[in-house]
Amino acid sequence: MDMDTQRVGTVAELENVTKRYGNVTAVDGLSLAVRAGEVLSLLGPNGAGKTTSINLLLGLAQPGSGKARLFGRAPNDLAARRRIGVMLQSTILEGRVRVAEYVGHYARYYPSPTATREALELAGIEDLARQPVAKLSGGQKQRLMFALALCGNPELLFLDEPTAGLDVEARRALWSTLRALAEDGRTIVLTTHYLEEADALADRIVVINRGRVIAEGSPAEIKSRAALKRIRCKTRLAAEAIAALAQVHSAHKDGALTEISTLQPEAVLRELLQQDPALAELEVSGARLEDAFLELTRSQPTEQAA
């Protein structure tokens, strides 16, 4: 790591950064450190400031105040940028150039690139090597962008909604690749609207709202912030009737089972068993990441930001 890195183990950092676009404050005194070797997921509602935070770390936007660092340097420093891979939603891929040629061309900008074939294999598109980019489907282009992010053999990956537009099989394959990259010591910064994805992949989650960090911790720690508990069971009672009970937050059918959210699981269970002694397949668990996310952000209305 460079001698001028701000702190040992920190590969990217925002320090008390504020960024405004006209009258809109996109990032408001935000501090964020990306630690070497971790998978960090940034979560937040639309307009919370996630994209702006990433752009600041990448040097695509400049702070109005505060500091942004990448490997201890300015984010637009060439030596720092050669150590990262980036996959953004805004990338446009067109042209008659074949997939392998496209990746090979990008790889030449890096001093120690990943072999083109390996980058294609990691992205799951080795069979598309000779396909013209213009003929790729939306999901195939998404995986090509992932290959482009990998082609420079990066130490640090920034992935903005990497599985958007992918089918379930392709999404799971990309998850497997990300886990392998993390085990290889790569650092990954992930933004996603799929909360299941953050729960499955992240070592640490940072929740941003209105341009500020409102919570951070492991997925388990974030989920523990939600007071709601979940009850799943097989019951003859209608979900609408259960939802009407005093202590029930919500209830809905999930196949043959009914899923119930409540702050008072013991009281709800006593009532359920009284009304349906044949209740079966009972399971009580803590909140999902989605429950915690909604609870954390519900009380903080989002202003329009990036």
C-alpha positions in Angstrom: 0.0 0.0 0.0 1.2 3.6 -0.7 3.0 5.4 2.0 0.5 8.2 1.8 -2.5 6.0 2.4 -4.6 7.8 5.1 -5.0 4.7 7.4 -3.6 1.2 7.2 -6.2 -1.1 5.7 -8.3 1.7 4.1 -8.3 1.6 0.3 -10.9 4.3 -0.4 -12.3 7.0 1.8 -14.7 9.9 2.0 -14.0 12.3 4.9 -16.7 14.7 5.9 -17.7 15.2 2.2 -20.5 17.5 1.0 -21.6 17.7 -2.6 -24.4 19.9 -3.9 -26.0 20.1 -7.3 -27.7 23.5 -7.4 -30.1 23.6 -4.5 -30.0 19.8 -3.9 -27.6 18.4 -1.3 -26.7 15.0 -2.7 -24.1 14.1 0.0 -24.1 15.9 3.4 -21.0 15.7 5.5 -20.6 12.0 4.7 -17.7 9.9 5.9 -17.0 6.4 4.6 -14.0 4.1 4.7 -13.6 1.1 2.4 -11.4 -1.5 4.1 -9.0 -3.7 2.2 -10.4 -7.2 1.5 -14.0 -6.6 2.4 -17.2 -6.7 0.4 -19.0 -3.5 1.3 -22.6 -2.9 0.2 -24.0 0.6 0.0 -27.8 0.6 0.4 -30.3 3.4 0.3 -33.5 4.6 -1.2 -33.5 6.1 -4.7 -31.9 9.5 -4.5 -30.2 8.8 -1.2 -26.7 9.7 -2.4 -25.3 6.3 -3.2 -24.3 7.1 -6.8 -22.9 10.4 -5.9 -20.7 8.7 -3.2 -19.4 6.3 -5.7 -18.7 9.0 -8.2 -16.8 11.0 -5.6 -14.6 7.9 -4.8 -14.0 7.4 -8.5 -13.1 11.1 -9.2 -16.1 11.5 -11.5 -17.4 14.2 -9.2 -15.5 16.6 -7.0 -16.4 17.3 -3.3 -17.7 20.8 -2.5 -16.0 20.3 0.9 -14.2 17.4 2.6 -11.8 15.0 1.0 -12.0 11.9 -1.2 -9.1 9.4 -1.4 -8.4 6.3 -3.5 -5.4 4.3 -2.2 -4.4 7.4 -0.3 -4.3 9.5 -3.4 -6.6 11.8 -5.3 -9.3 9.6 -7.0 -8.3 10.8 -10.5 -4.6 9.9 -9.9 -3.6 7.5 -12.7 -1.6 5.2 -10.4 -4.7 4.8 -8.2 -7.1 4.4 -11.0 -5.1 1.6 -12.5 -5.7 -0.5 -9.4 -9.5 -0.4 -9.7 -12.2 -1.9 -11.9 -15.5 -0.2 -12.4 -19.0 -1.3 -13.6 -21.5 1.5 -13.8 -25.1 1.5 -15.0 -24.6 4.3 -17.4 -22.1 2.5 -19.7 -23.2 2.2 -23.3 -21.9 -0.8 -25.4 -22.4 -0.7 -29.1 -20.6 -1.5 -32.3 -19.5 -4.4 -34.5 -16.4 -5.1 -32.5 -16.4 -8.7 -31.2 -16.7 -9.3 -27.4 -13.1 -10.7 -27.0 -11.6 -7.8 -29.0 -13.6 -5.3 -26.9 -12.2 -6.7 -23.6 -8.7 -7.1 -25.0 -8.7 -3.5 -26.1 -9.7 -2.3 -22.6 -7.1 -4.6 -21.0 -4.2 -2.8 -22.8 -4.8 0.3 -20.6 -3.6 -1.6 -17.5 0.0 -2.7 -16.6 -0.8 -6.2 -15.5 -4.2 -7.1 -17.0 -6.3 -10.2 -16.6 -6.1 -12.5 -19.6 -9.0 -11.8 -21.9 -10.2 -15.5 -21.8 -10.1 -15.5 -18.0 -12.1 -12.2 -17.8 -14.7 -13.7 -20.1 -14.9 -16.9 -18.1 -15.3 -15.0 -14.8 -18.2 -13.1 -16.4 -19.8 -16.2 -17.8 -19.6 -15.1 -21.5 -16.7 -17.2 -22.9 -19.1 -18.6 -25.4 -19.8 -15.1 -26.7 -16.1 -14.3 -27.5 -16.7 -13.9 -31.2 -20.1 -12.3 -31.0 -20.4 -8.6 -32.1 -21.2 -6.4 -29.2 -24.2 -4.9 -31.0 -25.9 -8.3 -31.1 -25.8 -9.0 -27.4 -28.9 -9.0 -25.3 -29.3 -6.7 -22.3 -28.2 -9.4 -19.8 -25.2 -10.3 -22.0 -24.1 -6.7 -22.2 -24.4 -6.5 -18.4 -22.0 -9.5 -18.1 -19.7 -7.9 -20.7 -19.5 -4.8 -18.5 -18.5 -7.1 -15.6 -15.8 -8.6 -17.8 -14.5 -5.1 -18.6 -14.4 -4.3 -14.8 -12.3 -7.4 -14.3 -9.9 -7.0 -17.3 -7.4 -4.8 -15.5 -6.8 -7.3 -12.7 -8.2 -4.8 -10.1 -7.5 -4.8 -6.4 -10.7 -2.8 -5.8 -14.0 -3.3 -7.7 -16.8 -0.8 -7.8 -20.0 -2.5 -9.0 -23.2 -0.4 -9.4 -26.2 -2.7 -9.7 -24.2 -5.5 -11.2 -27.0 -8.0 -11.5 -29.7 -5.6 -12.9 -31.4 -7.3 -15.9 -29.9 -10.7 -15.2 -32.0 -13.9 -14.9 -31.9 -15.9 -11.7 -29.3 -18.4 -13.0 -26.9 -15.6 -14.2 -27.4 -13.7 -11.0 -26.4 -16.7 -8.9 -23.4 -17.3 -11.1 -22.2 -13.8 -10.7 -22.6 -14.1 -6.9 -20.4 -17.2 -7.0 -17.7 -15.2 -9.0 -17.9 -12.3 -6.5 -17.4 -14.7 -3.6 -14.4 -16.2 -5.3 -12.9 -12.8 -6.0 -13.4 -11.8 -2.3 -11.7 -15.0 -1.2 -8.8 -14.1 -3.5 -8.4 -10.9 -1.4 -10.1 -8.4 -3.8 -12.0 -5.5 -2.2 -15.6 -5.0 -3.6 -17.9 -2.0 -3.2 -21.4 -3.0 -4.3 -24.6 -1.0 -4.7 -27.7 -2.9 -5.3 -31.5 -2.7 -5.0 -31.6 -6.5 -4.4 -31.4 -6.6 -0.6 -31.1 -10.4 -0.8 -27.9 -9.8 -2.8 -26.4 -7.5 -0.1 -27.4 -10.0 2.6 -25.8 -12.9 0.7 -22.5 -11.2 -0.3 -21.6 -8.3 2.0 -19.2 -8.4 5.0 -20.4 -4.9 5.9 -23.4 -2.8 4.9 -23.6 1.0 5.0 -27.1 2.4 4.7 -27.3 6.0 3.3 -30.3 8.3 3.3 -30.5 12.0 2.5 -26.8 12.0 1.8 -25.8 10.7 5.3 -24.8 7.4 6.8 -27.7 6.3 9.0 -26.5 2.8 9.9 -23.6 0.4 9.3 -22.5 -3.0 10.3 -22.6 -6.7 9.3 -25.8 -7.9 7.7 -26.7 -9.6 11.0 -26.1 -6.3 12.9 -28.2 -4.3 10.5 -31.1 -6.9 10.7 -30.9 -6.7 14.5 -31.9 -3.0 14.2 -35.4 -4.0 13.2 -37.8 -4.7 16.0 -40.1 -6.7 13.8 -40.1 -10.5 14.1 -41.4 -13.0 11.5 -43.8 -15.9 12.1 -44.3 -18.5 9.4 -46.8 -21.2 9.9 -49.5 -23.4 8.3 -52.9 -22.3 9.5 -56.6 -22.5 8.5 -57.0 -18.8 9.5 -57.2 -16.3 6.6 -54.3 -13.9 6.3 -56.8 -11.0 6.4 -58.1 -12.2 9.8 -54.6 -12.5 11.1 -53.6 -9.0 9.9 -56.6 -7.6 11.8 -55.2 -8.8 15.2 -54.0 -6.0 17.5 -50.3 -7.1 17.6 -49.9 -7.9 14.0 -48.0 -5.5 11.7 -48.8 -7.5 8.4 -49.8 -10.9 7.2 -49.8 -12.6 3.8 -49.9 -16.0 2.2 -46.7 -17.5 0.9 -47.7 -20.7 -0.8 -49.1 -23.1 1.7 -47.7 -21.0 4.6 -48.7 -17.7 6.2 -46.0 -15.1 7.0 -46.7 -12.7 9.8 -44.7 -9.6 10.9 -45.1 -8.5 14.5 -43.4 -6.7 17.4 -45.0 -9.2 19.9 -44.5 -12.7 18.6 -45.4 -14.4 21.9 -48.7 -12.7 22.2 -49.5 -13.3 18.5 -48.7 -17.0 18.8 -50.9 -17.4 21.9 -53.8 -15.9 19.9 -53.1 -18.0 16.8 -53.0 -21.2 18.8 -56.2 -20.3 20.6 -58.0 -19.7 17.3 -56.3 -22.6 15.5 -55.1 -25.5 17.7 -54.1 -27.4 14.6 -51.5 -24.7 13.6 -48.4 -26.4 12.2 -44.9 -25.9 10.6 -44.2 -23.0 13.0 -41.1 -20.9 12.5 -40.2 -17.7 14.4 -37.2 -15.7 13.2 -35.7 -12.2 13.2 -36.2 -9.5 10.7 -35.0 -9.8 7.1 -32.7 -7.2 5.7 -35.6 -5.7 3.8 -37.5 -5.2 7.1 -34.5 -3.5 8.7 -33.9 -1.4 5.7 -37.5 -0.2 5.6 -37.6 0.5 9.3 -34.3 2.5 9.1 -35.3 4.6 6.2 -39.1 5.0 6.8 -38.7 7.8 9.4 -36.3 9.8 7.1 -38.0 11.1 4.0 -35.7 11.2 1.0 -34.9 14.4 -0.7 -34.1 14.3 -4.4 -30.4 13.5 -4.8 -28.2 11.3 -7.0 
